[in-house]
Amino acid sequence: FNTLIENGHYQRTIRSWDRVNGDWIEETQEKQPLKSGDRVIALVNNLGATPLSELYGVYHRLALCCENFGLNIERSLIGSYCTSLDMSGISI
């Protein structure tokens, strides 16, 4: 969790195709570091073969870490959103 919080600011360029002009459009997006009081969505994803009870255990720990840092979880998503065939594990 500390690694996630300490990653800080980064930016990247997103390219999309402009169908009208037939050319690429580049847009720079920036992510600011998380700070106390920020509102977040917590996503605990099942990679495929992890029991739901373990996902809720991971979410509980994530919620405690967010609370200790001062982050407000506005919505939580716990389940199989992006999976791999019978792969054990989770992503946050």
Rosetta blueprint (number, residue, H / E / L):
1 F L
2 N H
3 T H
4 L H
5 I H
6 E H
7 N L
8 G L
9 H L
10 Y E
11 Q E
12 R E
13 T E
14 I E
15 R E
16 S E
17 W E
18 D E
19 R L
20 V L
21 N L
22 G L
23 D E
24 W E
25 I E
26 E E
27 E E
28 T E
29 Q E
30 E E
31 K E
32 Q L
33 P L
34 L L
35 K L
36 S L
37 G L
38 D L
39 R E
40 V E
41 I E
42 A E
43 L E
44 V E
45 N E
46 N E
47 L L
48 G E
49 A L
50 T L
51 P L
52 L H
53 S H
54 E H
55 L H
56 Y H
57 G H
58 V H
59 Y H
60 H H
61 R H
62 L H
63 A H
64 L H
65 C H
66 C H
67 E H
68 N H
69 F H
70 G L
71 L L
72 N E
73 I E
74 E E
75 R E
76 S E
77 L E
78 I E
79 G E
80 S L
81 Y L
82 C L
83 T L
84 S L
85 L L
86 D L
87 M E
88 S L
89 G L
90 I E
91 S E
92 I L
